[in-house]
């Protein structure tokens, strides 16, 4: 429990650190229905600890403001009613100071509860604490995503990080072959994991190859210049409809100027670096690029089997607070960590999956439809948060997350 308390303090501090370069008015901006205001994230992550730990387990707990239960609930129907997501931009009240006081109030109560846990509830509270910590880490990445989207849509297009990228030359693309067969997929350890990573099970994986690194901006430019966004034969039907409806011509945050391609970064608009991994592409774009290149996207079973067989972990790129995918150079095979990697797998429950009882069961299970799985981590993922079995998921047209492309082929290259 002592290590969890230490992690709790560290994670709570890091959330505020992500916001350290924001100005006051930045905290309540919600530029699209996909994002949430930073102030709401600060309140919601606090509400989670209050709702699932303090209220049921600390008899002396006094709530900070009864209205916060409605304002900062995200989607937990079994807890109660909640503010519609598109209306979070209306939260001029509570003030930022009130939300920060709310965070302090809950943290003080948590640190009062944790050292004096009764043995009868210590195990359950520890489990909920671990989930709350990981939940806040998920929102740390969402904070970076949402801040970037908000800043991009501002006429000023201001930067939001002082940590600069390092540059470099992308390594040559190579391929590694895997025999496949009947393999084990899913989490099987004793540390924290989400329910959607369970149960560990066997599935058949056909022989395949996997690219040594992610697709680069320069490689994706060739797809653009070859008319990739104008060729319906490369696109899934829903993807082509989306391209036409949204007018897509390039990845999100990219613009074509008289000086060539530029994109929005944590430091503002800058020329696109052809050696960096392409990022902020939808599943539809990743799939179309793979078809154009003569390959495919790996299934999540192939991806997990490959990384497990190579004993590759997850890079903690997010710990640098760079929030921009670094060039993958110099290694024979690059692990995950620059961008989340789209797979061809729909987000569905594993065989034998059962969601947890109660409100916690709403965390993952009810979203297992109409979304695609991404694997790995990104430059915005908090350090130590992800793992090989981690299943991220987004709708196939989503682009504001840090998502990229790793290619797969059949048999041996």
N, C-alpha and C positions, 0 to 999 in steps of 0.2 A: 504493500500500500504506500510505503514511503516513496518509492520510485514513481508511482502514479501521481502522488501529490506534487512531486518535483516537476513532472511533465505537465500537470495541470497549470502550475504557475508559469512555466516556460511558454506554453502554447498561448495562454491568455496574454502574455506580454508581447508575443510575436504578432498577434492580430493587430494590436495598436501600432506596432512598428510598421506594418504594411501601410497604414494610413498616415505615416509621419510626415509625408510631403504634401498632404492634402490641405487645402484651405477650407475655411469653415463652410462656405456654400457648396463645396464639392460633396459634402457628406449626405446631401438629400437629393442629388441628381439621379434620375432614372430615365435614361435616354431611349430605351426600348422596353418592350414587355418581357424580353428575355432576362434583363438585368434587374438587380435590386439596388436601392441606394445604400452606400456604405454604412450610413447610420442604422439602417434596418439590419444589416448583417451583425453589427455590434450588439444590437438588442436581441436578435433571434438566437445567437449562440449563447447568450446569457440566459434567455428564457428556457433553453434546453436543459441546462443544469437545474434551474429552479423547478421546472415541471417534473422532470423524471428522477430527481434525487432529493432536493430540499423539501418539497411539499410532502412526499410520502414518507420521508425518513427522519426529518428534523422537527420534532414536536414544537419546539420554541420558535420555529421560523415565522417571521412576519414579512408578508409580501411588500414590495416596494411601491407598487401601484397596481391595483386590480385591473385597470384597463389594458395593461401590457399583455395580459393573457390573450386578448383578441388581436392586438396589434402585431405581436411578434410570433404568434403561431404561424407556421408556414402552410402545412397541408394535413395536419393530424385531425381528421374528422372525429375520431373517438375521444379527443381531448376537448373539443368544442368548436365553436364558430371561429372564423378567422378573416382578416382583411384580404380582399381580393388582391392578387399579386400586382395587377396593373395600377392599383391605387396606392401603392407604397410611396409613390412620388408626392403624395399629399401630406406626408408626415413632417410638416414644419414644426409640429408639436408631437411628441415631447421634444424638447430642445436637445442639442448635442450634449450639453452639460448634464441634463437629466439622464440621458442614456449612459453616460460615463459614470454617473453616480449609481445608477442601477447595476452596472458591471461591478463596481466596487462593493456594493451591498451584497450581491450574490457571492462574490469571491470571499468576503469576510465570513459569510454564513457557511460556505463550503469548508473553509479552513477550520471553522468551529466544529463541524460535524465529523470530518474525516479522522482526526486523531482519537476520537472517543467512540469508535464504531462498536456496537454490540456484536458479539460473535454470531448471533443468529442472522444478521443481515449483512455482515461484512462482505461475503462473497457476491451477493447480488449487487450491492452498492459498487463494489470494485468493477464489476462487469459494466454497469451503467456509466461509471466514471470513465472507463476506457472508451466506451462508445461516445460519450460526450466530448472527450479529447479529440478523437478521430473525426467526429462531426465538425468540430471547430476547425480542424485542419482542412477539411473539405471546403469549408467556407472561406478559409484563407486563400485558396486557389480561386474560388469564385469571386472574392474581393478583387484580386488582381485582374481577372477577366472583366469584371464589371467596371472597374476604374478605367481600364484601357478603352472599353467601348464608350464610356461616358466622355473621356478626354478626346477621343477621336471625333466624336460628334460635336464637340465644342468648336466654335469658330476660331478660338485661339490655338487649338490643338496643342495644349501644353504637355511637357514631359511630366512623368510622375515617379522617376527613379534616377538617382545620381550615379548608380553603378553601371559602368559602360561595358559593352561587349568587347571581346578580345580579338575577333577576326580569325584568319587562318585560311588554309587551303583544304578543301574536301578531299578525302581519300578516294582512290579509285573504287568503283563499284565492283564487288565480287559476290560470289554465291557460295552458300554452304548447303550440302545435301543432307537430308534426313530420311532414314529408312521408314519411319512411321510404324504402323502396326497397332496392336492394342496397347494403349498407354493410359496412365492414371492422370486425371485432371481434377483440380480443385484443391482447396486448402486442407492440409492434414497435420498441421502443427499444434502447438499449445498456446501460442501468443494470440493477440487480438486479430480477428478477421471479421468481415461482414457476413451476414447470413447468405447473401447471394453467391458466395464462394464455396458453399457447401451443398450437398455432401460430396466428398471426394469420391470419384467414380471412374469407371473404365469406359473408354470409347475408342473406336477405330479411327486411325489417322492414316490416310494414304501417303505413300512416299512423296516428298516435296522438296523444294529448295527455297531458301530465304535469302534476301539481299542483305549485304553486310552493313548497310547503313540506310538512312532514310533518303528519299528523293530530295534533291536540292532545288533551290530557287531557279538556278540556271537550267536544270533539266526540265522543270515545269514551264519555264519561259518558252522552250522549244515546242511544248504542247500547245501553248497559247498561240505562238506565231504560226503553227501549222494548222490553225483553224479549229482547234479542239472544241472550243465553245460554240462552233457553228456547225458541227457534224452530228446530227441526231443519232446516227448509227453507233456512236460511242457511248450513248447514255441510256440508262434505265428510263422507262416511260415517265415515272414520277420525277426523276431527275431532270429530264429534258423540259417537262412542263415548268419546273422550278426555275431553270435557267432562263427560259423565255419570259416567265412572269416577273422575275426579279431583275432581269437584265444583266445577269452575271457575265463578266468577260475575263475575270482574273480572281485570285484569292481575296478574301476579306482583308481590308486595310491596305490593299494595293491600289495605286492610281498610275495611269500612264500620262506622263507630262512631256514637254518638249525636250527634256533631258533624259527620257527613258522611264523605266519603271521605278516608282518610289513607293515606300510603305510606311505606315505609322508604327512607331516603336515606343518603348518607355521614355525615349529622349526626343520624341517628336517625329516629324517626317524626315526621311533620309533615303538615299538611293538603295535599291534592293541589292543585297549582297548575294551574288550567284552561288556562293559556296555554302551558305547556310541552308539547313533543312527547310523546305517549304512548309508553311504553317498556316493555320486558320483556313483550311479547306474542309468542305463538307464530305460526308460519305459519298454523295453522288459524284463529286469532283474526284475524289480518290479512286473510286471505281472506274470512272471514265478515263482517267489518266492511265490506270493499270491496263485497261483494254487497248488504249492507244499504243502503249509500250510493248504490248504482246504478252502481258503477264496477268496476274490477278492479285487480290488481297488475300492474305492468309485467313483461315478460320481461326477462331480463338483457341481451339484445341491444338492446331498446328503451332500457333505462336507460343503457347504455354509449354508444349512439349519441347520445342526448339530451345527456348531459354532455360528450361530446366535441365535438358541434356547437356547444354554448354555450361551450366552452372553460372549463368550470368545474373547479376543482381540488378538493382535499379540505381541509377546515378542520382545523387542528391543535388541536382543542378539548382533546385529552388532555394537551397541554403545560401547561395551566393546573392540572392535578391536581384539577380540579373533580369529575370522575367522576359527573356528573349532567347530563342534556341541557338545554342552554340554550334559552330562548325564541327562536324564529325571528321576528324583528320587523324592520320597516323596509326590507327589500329586495324587489325585484320577484320574484326567483327565488332561492331559497336553495340553496346547494351542500350537499354531504354532510358529515357530521361530527358531528351530534348523536346519531343512532342509526344502526346498521346497518339497511339498508332491504331488507325482504323482496321477492323477485321471485317470479314464478310459474314460474320455471325449475328443473327438477330438476338436481342436481349431476351432470353427465355430462361425459366427455372431449370436447374439441373435435375436429372432424374432423382426422385425421392425428396425434393426440396419441400420444406414446410416452413412458412414464415413464423417468427416468434409470436407468442401470445400477446395480446394487448396492443396499446398504441405503438410500441416499438416495432410491431409487425408491419406498420405502415411505412417503415423507413425505405425498404427496397422492393418488396414483393409486388406492390400494386402498380409499379411502373414497368412490369415485364410485358410490354406490348408496344409495337410500333417504334421501337428504338433499336439502335445497333451498338455492338460492343466495341470499345476501344481498350487496348492493353498498354501497360507500361507505366509511364509518368510523363510529366512535362517540366519545362523550366520554371513553372509556377507552382509545382507540387511541393508542399512543405517537406523538409528533410525527414526521412524515416517513416513517411506516411504510406507509401505504396509497397507492393511486393509482386512477385511473379503471378500470383493467382488473382490479383485485384481486377475486378470487372467494372470499368467505367462505362457509361452508356449515355448516348444522346440521340436525338431525332436525326434522321439522315440528312436533313437540310441545315442543321446547326453549323455555324462557322465561327462563333466568337470564342469558343474554347481553343486551347492550344493543341490543335490536332494536325497530324502529318501522315505520311505515306511510307510504309515499308512493303516492298513487292514480294510476291511468292510465285513460284513456278512449279510445274509438274516434274516429277522424277529428278534426274541429275542434269546439271548444266554442263 
